[in-house]
């Protein structure tokens, strides 16, 4: 009996619960339907993304990916890079948190 849905390998990025912004999801979508854009994105992300309005953090992460051999690899590495950035920001925020500081201020 076959499952009623496709089982994806662990390494395949899924965008429903994606770390990618709507704008970056649009970039990946464009690469899925436009082969020339796909090839440019993998070869020269900075040039490929020149026409997209992206947040600074998204643009920096997206243009830093080099040497991806497929769009799936590019998207996975992009998600991983953004997750590391979010993790670092969360750690910094938590390091600034001092238990009791809010009570003392009130």
Secondary structure, DSSP 8 states (H G I E B T S, - for coil): ---SS----TTS--STT-SS-HHHHHHHHHHHH-HHHHHHHHH-HHHHTTTS---HHHHHHHHH----SSHHHHHHHHHHHHHHHHHHHHHHHHHH--TTHHHHH-
